[in-house]
Amino acid sequence: DTALAGALAGTGAQIFDLFCFQSSTVAAGLASCFSNMTHACAAAVNACDVATSLYWDGIHPTTLAHQQIASAVLATAVPEPDVAVMLAVGLAVLALGRRHRAALQQG
């Protein structure tokens, strides 16, 4: 993890720790919307409800788990509003500078 973080430093890449997400989901227990966090639903002998299970088989999350993972990734990856505002201001300054330069060249 440290080597990856070092290699990605300064690139703007966001890191999402899926293992940490899974661990916190399991630790939250029933508060996390899942009542089954240990048995795979694909196995008929488990007779579990896909709507309340964390895993479909030994490694693949259920649809509900995918939705929660996607929400967590989106919350991590979407920049803060102040970053978007700064980007917009920077682009506006560049556009105005280009416009001013073009007006000076015309005359």
N, C-alpha and C positions, 0 to 999 in steps of 0.2 A: 504494500500500500504506500509506503514512504517513497519507494522508487518511482511508482506511477505518479504520485502527487508531485514529485520533483520534476519529472519529465513533462507534466502538463502545466506546470507553474507558468503563469503569464500568457497562456494560450486562450484563456477565456472558457476553457472546457469545464463543465460541471461534473462532479462525481456524485453518483448516487450509490449508497451502500445498501444493497439488497439484503445482505445477511443481517445487518443491523435492523432493517425494516421488519424482516421476518422474526427476528428475536423479540423485538418490541411488541409485535402483533401477538405472538405466542404468550409473552409475559402479561399482556393486557387481558388475556382470557376472554370471557364472554363479552366484555366491554368492547372488544374489537369486531363484533358481529359474527364471529365464527364460534361454533360450538364444537366442531371437530377439527382438531389441528394435528392429529396423529395418524388417522387412517385414510388410505387412498380410496376415493369413491369409485374408481374404475373397477375395483375388485368387487364382484357381486356379493362375496361373503361378508363384506363390511356393512352392506345395506345402509349407507349413509346418505344424507341429503346434500346434494351439490350446492344448494343455495346457502348452506351454513358451514360448508367445509372449506378448508384452506387449500387442500391439494386434490387434484383429480386423480393423479397416479403418484408414483414415487417422487417425481421431480417437477411436474407441471402444475401450476396454480389453477384453480377454478376461475370461472368468469368473474365472480365477485372479487376474488383475490387480485385478478388482473386489473379490475377497475380501481381497486384501492392502491395498487402499485402505480398505476398510471397517474392517479391524483397526486401521490407523493412525489413522483418524478416531476410532474408539471409544477408543483409548488417549489421544487428545488431549482428547476431549470429556467423558469420565467424570471426575467430581471425585475428588480424593484422599480417602482414607478419613477423614482428620481433618476435612475439610469436612463430610462426612456426619454425623460424630459431633457437631460443633458445631451443625449444624442440628437434630439430634435433641435435644440439650440445650436449645437455645433454644426449641424447640416444647414441651418438657416444662415449662420455666419458665413459659411463657405459659399452658399448661393449668393448672398449679398456681395461678398468680395468678388466673385466672378462677374456679377452684374456691373459692379463699379469699374472693374478692370476693362470690361467690354465698352462701357461708356467713355472711358478715357481714351481708348484706342480709336473710337469713332470721331472723336473730335472736340 
